[in-house]
Amino acid sequence: MAMPATNNIDQILNRLRIAVWQRNYYEYIIGNEFETSCIRESTINYPHEWNRDECNPSETKLVSASEINNDRWKCYYDFALKTGASAKDARSYVQWAKQFFDYIKQPLRECSANDVKGFIGQLSSSVEAGQVEQARDALKLLFRDFLKVPWFKSHSPLTSPKRGGGILEAEQISEKIQREIRYLHYSIRTEQAYVQWVRRFMNFHKLKPVDDITAGDVKAYLEHLAVNKRVSASTQNQALNALVFLFEHILKKDLGELGEFTRARRPVRLPVVLAREETDKLLDALPGTYALMAGLLYGSGLRLMECIRLRVKDIDFAQNHIIVRDGKGQKDRITILPKRFHKPLREQIEIVKRLHDEDLAKGGGEVWLWPSLEHKYKSAAKEFIWQYVFPANNLSVDPRSSRVRRHHVNENSLQKEIKKTSQALGINKRVSCHTLRHSFATHLLENGYDIRTVQELLGHVDVSTTMIYTHVLNTPGLAVRSPVD
């Protein structure tokens, strides 16, 4: 039998991919490298995933927890991600579902509302209220949305305890926080952090009606974080910011004065700085694109996400600088572009151009843009100048808009590579991506550049932040000769 032409095969593969996207079979966390659950460019075999028939909950016959196919639970995990749950929550949902399965010891579709009530009742006497609520959410998602059992709608066993008429439930508050944060154009990371902190806060107070929550409750929770959880000062401050946001923007209540409460101590730490020889060894040992990205962290003083989010238009070879857009605090700045990286950057941009042309030919080629900019310039998302300099290998689904796009690479890949390479080189320091930025600032000061110049290149608002690098210079303290020598 004659084999179909290559072009026909590509067309068939493209149509299948589009069908998968349109049916929303798979949802991805934005920026994920999709190493375990991606749609491969060259095959229709989806590793670690099942097609619709294989994932059909109505045909899933679970026998015992030890005999469950992990890929069956993977379907439920992917479904939880699709509904908006974080990766951490989705994993917890799977664990609660498995615990419930071990509890009933029978196929899920044969269990009843009384089985679910019994399981939740047993948990209520042995775990914290927050965990009970999480288990309740996991089983609600499993039976109501995933399995779609008939008895759930008519007789739901998972109704949370009554909290009074007109009082916002935790789920409703989370939705309101998401809407308000998106309206204010905060980052998706801020959205995820604030939602998690508010949930922890409400679980700590055993889902107390929000109308009864006072500044004293906030104070008690912040002290709990510092005394019992022993969190860092920055973590405690993030929790406080989330609760202030809750009161001001969601509950429309005045938080008032919190008064004195136990604060986590902020330690005074010196940044880890690599010697010049160590930096050169690290950059030479890193493979491919990782070497270029790490080189920009060190050579331009970029933060990790500033490097990851660079667009083609931000690289100015003629003027020898990089424009950092929407940096920390939503501020733009200009920093230097090392001449050493002109050639590899041009080669990288050529790779991006070819990849973008391929995406356009397949009907894609879109990249994420700020909503206001996307609204003003309708076709900008498909223009080459807006593409990421370091794009992901695979397409992804935007968790906010559900549109299929090519996002930037996952920042975790560079972090892992730098850590692995530094350990292999025998550099006995805690080396991270930010270590290269610390080294950039310190080495500039060693070269005699004034601190105000370094402050501008780093994008620090206050020069006191930049002053920390003066403490790790070779002078004056370390130039003192020890009496033992």
N, C-alpha and C positions, 0 to 999 in steps of 0.2 A: 504494500500500500504506500502511495506517495506521501511523503511528509509535507505538512503545510509550510508555506514560506515563513521565513523569520519575522517579516513585518506583520504577518497575520497572527503569529504567536504573540508578538508584543501587544497587538491590539486586543487580543483576547485577555491577556494578563492585565492590561490597563482597565478593561471593562470590569473584570472581576474585582480588582482593587477598588474601583469606584463604587461597585455594588456593596462591598464590605463597608466602606466609609458611610454610604448613604443609609444603610440599615443599622448603623451604629452598633455593630457587633463588638467592636473593640474600642475602648477609650484609653487614652494614655495621659500620664501626668506631663505637663508641659516641660520641655527641656530634657526629658528622659532619653537616654541613648538607645532604649529598646533592645538591650542586649539579649533579653530573655523572652520578649513578647512583641517582636516587631514584625511588620509586613516586609518580607525580604524583597529586594528588587528583582531577583532572578528566579524566584520560585513561588508556587502557590502553597507550598507546604509550610504551615504556620507552626513553628516549634513551640511546644509547651501550651498550645491552644487547641481547641476543638471546634469543628464547624457547628452550625446551628442544630443539626440533627443530633450530633454527639453530645451537645450541651443542653439538649431539651430537658428541662427539669421533670416534665411529666413522664419521661421514659427512664429516669434515673432510679435504679433499684439498689438502694444501699443495704448492705447485709450486716456488716459489723464495722466498727471504727478501724480495726486493723486491716480490713479488706477494701477500704475505700480507695478508689483510684485518686491520686493527688490531683490529676487534671480535672476531675469532677469538682473538687473544691476550688480549683483555679477558676472555673467558670463563675462560681459564686463570688470569688474575690474580684474578678474583672467586672462583674455586674455591680458590686458595691462601689468600685471606682467610677463606673458610669453614672451612678446616682449622685456623685459629688463627694463621696467619703474620701478622706485622705488615705494614703497608702498604709499608715500606721493603724487607722481605725478599721480599714478593710481587713487587715491581718487579724485584728482583735475580733471582728465579726466572725471570721472563719473559725477561730478558736472557740468562741461561744457556741457556734452551731455544732462543732464537733463534740463539745461537752454535753450539749443537749441530746445529741444522737446517742452518746454513751449512756445517758440517763434513761432514755426510753427503750433502748435495745430492740428497736423494730424499724421498718422502713418509715421514712419521714412522712410519706403520704398516707400512712395508716394511723398516724398519731391523731389525737383530738385536742380540743381546747383545754380539757382538764389536764392533759399531760404538760402542756405549756404552763398552765397555772401552777401545777405542782413543782415544776422546775424553778420557776421564778420565786415561788414561796420558799423553797429550800435555799436558794441563793440569798434571800433577804435575811436569813438568820445566820449566815456565815460570812458574807462579804460586805463591803461598804456600799452605801447607797449609789455612789457614782458607777460602780461596777454593775450593780443591778440594772441601772438605767441603760448602760451600754449593752448588756445582755438582752434587755427588752428591745432595744433598737435593732440588734442583730437578728433576733427571731422575727420581729415585725417585717424587716426587709426580706428575710428568707421566705416566710409563709405568704405574706400579702403581695409582694412584688415579684419575687423570683419563682416560687412554686405556684402562686395564685390559687391556694386551696380555697374551696367554696365556703368552708365554715368560718373563715376569718372575717369576711364582710358582715355576715349576719350575726356573729357572736364572737367579737374579738376578745381574747383573753389577755391582751397586752395593753390595756388602757392604763395609763399612769394614774397614780392616786390623785384624787380631786384636790385642786389648789385654790378653788374659789372662782366665781364668775369674773370674766374680764381680765384675768391675770395672765400675763404672757408666759408661755411655757418656754423651757430652754430651747426647744427646737425652733420656735417662732423667733426667739431673740437672736439665735444664730443666723437665721435668714435675714432679719432686719439689719444685723451688723454687716452681712455680706453686701446687701443692697446699698447701705449708707457708705461703706468703704469704696465701692465701685463708683458711686456718685461723686465722691471726693477725689477719685483717681489715685487712691493709694495703691501700692504694689500688691501683687498677689501673695507675697510672703507676709506682708503686714496683715492682710486679711486672714490668712491661715493662723498666724500667731494669735491675733486678737480673739478669733472664734474659739481657739483651744483654751486660752486663759479664762475666758468667760465661762466656758463649760466646766473647767476645773473649779472655778470659784463657786458656781452654783452647786456642784456636787459636794464641795466641802461643807456647805451649809445645808446639805441634805435637801436640795431643791426647794428651799424656802421661797414662798411667794415673793416676787420681786418688789411688790408694793411695800413689803415689810422690811426690805433690805435697807440698812442705814450705813453711815460712815463707820460706825463701830464694827460692822461686819467686814468691811473692807480692811480696816485696821487689823482685825483679828486674823484675817487671811494672810495679810502681808507679814505679820509676826510669825505665823505658822510656817511660811516659806523660809524665813530667815532662821528660826530656832529649830524647827523639826526637820525641814527638808534641807537646810544648810545650803541654800542656793547662793549664787554669786550676786553681787550688787547689781550688775547689769540685768540679770534675770529678774530680780525683784522689781527693778525699775520698769522693765517691760510689762510685767504683770500689772503694776500700778497704772501705766499708760493705757492698757487695755480696759481697766475698770473705770478710769476717768472717761474714756471714750464711751463706755456703756452708759454711764450716768448722764453725760452731756448730750449725746447724739441719739440714744435709743430710748432711755427712760425719761429724758427731759426733766431730770431732777438735779438739784444743786447738791453736789457731794459735800460741800462745806469743808471745814478744817478737820483734817485727820488727827491733828495734835501730834504728840510724840509717840512714836512706835519703834520697835526694834528694827534697825536697818542692817542689812548684810554689809559687812565691812568690805570696802574696796581696797584691795592690796595695791601697793605701789610696785609695779614690776618693770624691769627693763626689757626692751625688745630683743629678740634673738637676731643676731646679725652674723652673716657669713663673711669670712675673709675673702679677699679678691680671688685668691687661688682656689678656694672652695667653690666660689660662684662660677668661675671658668670651668672647673671640672664638672660641675652639675650641668651647665648648659651644653657642654660638649657630649655628655653621656646621654642626655635625653633624646629620644627618637623622634624624627619627623616633625609633625605639627606641634607636638608638645614642646620641643626646643624653641620654636618660634614664639609660642604663647608665653613660656617662661622668660624668654629673652625680653619680651615687651614688659612683663611685670618688673623685671630688674632694670632694663634700659630706659623705660619711660615712667617708672614709678606708679604703674596702674594697680588698682585693686583688682581682685580676681574677676568679679562680675563686670567691671568696666572693660576688661580685656575680652571676656567672653561675648559681650554685647556690642563690640565694635562693628560698625557698618562700613561698607566700601567707601562711602562718601566722607567718612571721618578721617581717612588716611590722606594726608597732603604731602606727596613726595616733593613737590616744587618748593614749598616753604619749610620742609623738613620738620613737620610737627603733626601731632595727633590731636584731634578735637574730641574731648570726652563729653558725651551728651548724657544728660539726665543722670549725673553721678550721685554720690551720696548727698542726701538733702535736696535732690532734684536740681543740682547746680551743674552748669557747664564750665569747662575750663580747657586750656590748651597746655599740652606738655610736649616734650621733645620726642622726635622720631630718630632713633639711632641709625646712622648710615649703614652700620653692619647688617641691618635687617631689611634694607631696601630691596635687595634681590629676592630673598625668600618670601617677602611680603608680596612682591609683584607676581611671583609664581603661585602663591596661594590665591591671589585674586583671580588669576587665570583659571585655576581649578574651580573657583566659585562661579566664574562666568560660564564654564562648560556645564556645570551642574544646573545652573539656573536655566540655561537654554534647553536642557533636557526636560526640566520640570515644565517649562512653558509649552514645549511640544506635546506634553501629556495633558495639558489643560490646567496645570498647577502654576507654580512659580510665585506663590503668594507668601509674604512674610508678615509678622506682626508689626503693627504700627500703633502709635498712640491714638485713641478713639477720635479726638478732635482733629488730628492730622488726617486720619483715614477718611473722615467725613468731608473734609475740605478738598482733599486730592484723591478722587475716587480710584484712580489707576496707579497711585504711588506704590501700593503694596506689591505690585508686580514689576516695578522698575528695578533695574540691576543695581543702581546706586544705593538702594535701601536694603540690599541683601546683607546678611551677616558675613563678616570676614571668616568666621569659623563656624560654618553651618553643621548641623547634625547630619549623620549619614542617612537617616530615615525621616519620613514625614511624621507629623504628630497631630493630635487633635487638641485644639485650644480648649482648656477646661471651662473657660468662661463663655466663649461664643460657639464652641463645637465645630469650628471650621478647620479644615485640614490645611496645614501649613508646614513649611520647613523652618524649624526653630534653630536656635544656636546649639552648640554642643553642650552636653551636661557638664557642669563645672566639677562634678565629682571625679571625672576621668582624669583631669589634670592634677587634682589634689592627690589622688592615689599614685599617679605616675611619679610625681615629685617625691613623695614619701618613699616609694619603693626604690627609686634611683639613688636618693641620698643615703639610704641604709646600705645599698649595695656598694657605694663608694666609701663606706666607713666614716661618714661625717657624723660624729657623735654629738649632734645637736638636734633639737626638735624642729626640723625643717618643714615649713609649710609654704603655701603660695604667698602669704603675707610676709614671710621672712625675706623674700626677694624685694619687696617694697621697702622694708626696713633697711635692707642693705643698700638700696638705691639712695635713700636719704642720708645715711651715715657716710657713704663713700663720697657723696657730693660735698658734705661738710668737711671731710678730710682733705678734699681737693682745694679747699679755700673759698668755696661759694658761700655767700652770706645767707643767713637763716631765713630772711624774707623771701629770697628767690626760691629756696627749697620749699617754703610754705606754699607759695603760689603753684609750684609744680605738683605738689601733693594734694592741693585742694583743701587744706586745713582752714577753717574759719578763724581760729585763734592761734596766734603764734606760740602760745604756751603748749599746745599739742605737739608742735614741731620741736620744742625745746627738749623733749625727752631724748632725742637722738644725740644731744650734746653730752649726755651722761655715759654714752658708750664709745666715745672717741678715745683715742690713745693718750690724750692729754686732758687735764694735767695729772689726774690721780694715778693712772697706770704708768706714767713716765717716772714715777718715784722708784728709786732702787731700794729693794728690801735690805734691811741690815744683815740678814742671814747670808746675802750674797756679797 
